[in-house]
């Protein structure tokens, strides 16, 4: 994944990436990583919403966790706790 510049707010999350680079060879990746990369690709490169991605059979929690884990979006919980 590349480009840590700000990409605005989407689906209520601050987006940190403007482009996701996918590996050319992904058959050796475990299924969880493949799913994470697909979610990130759809969200960033294709501009799909979290709701669009969940319609592909993934639950909301899986989608948001993948985006957080891969650094695509910022965790809103951290900023909420910092303001207390």
ZINORTA-V94314 format. One record per pair of residues at least 12 apart in sequence whose ideal C-beta (glycine too) atoms are under 10 Angstrom apart, sorted by sequence separation. I is the first residue (numbers start at 1). GAP is how many residues later the second one is. If there is no record, write none. Layout:
I GAP
I GAP
//
This chain:
4 12
5 12
6 12
7 12
22 12
26 12
51 12
64 12
3 13
4 13
5 13
40 13
50 13
53 13
3 14
4 14
5 14
23 14
39 14
42 14
49 14
50 14
53 14
1 15
2 15
3 15
22 15
38 15
39 15
48 15
1 16
2 16
3 16
21 16
22 16
42 16
2 17
3 17
20 17
39 17
50 17
1 18
2 18
3 18
20 18
22 18
38 18
1 19
2 19
20 19
21 19
22 19
39 19
1 20
20 20
21 20
38 20
43 20
1 21
20 21
42 21
19 22
20 22
17 23
20 23
22 23
35 23
39 23
40 23
43 23
44 23
50 23
20 24
21 24
39 24
43 24
19 25
20 25
39 25
17 26
18 26
19 26
20 26
36 26
39 26
40 26
44 26
17 27
18 27
35 27
36 27
39 27
40 27
43 27
15 28
16 28
17 28
35 28
38 28
39 28
44 28
15 29
36 29
37 29
40 29
43 29
44 29
13 30
32 30
36 30
39 30
40 30
43 30
35 31
36 31
39 31
40 31
41 31
11 32
40 32
10 33
33 33
36 33
37 33
39 33
40 33
10 34
32 34
36 34
1 36
33 36
36 36
7 37
10 37
11 37
13 37
32 37
33 37
10 38
11 38
12 38
1 39
10 39
11 39
1 40
10 40
11 40
3 41
11 41
11 42
1 43
17 50
20 50
13 51
16 51
11 52
15 52
20 52
11 53
17 53
13 54
16 54
17 54
13 55
16 55
17 55
11 56
16 56
17 56
10 57
15 57
16 57
15 58
16 58
13 59
14 59
15 59
13 60
14 60
12 61
13 61
14 61
10 62
11 62
13 62
14 62
10 63
13 63
9 64
12 64
7 65
9 65
14 65
7 66
4 67
6 68
1 69
1 70
1 71
//
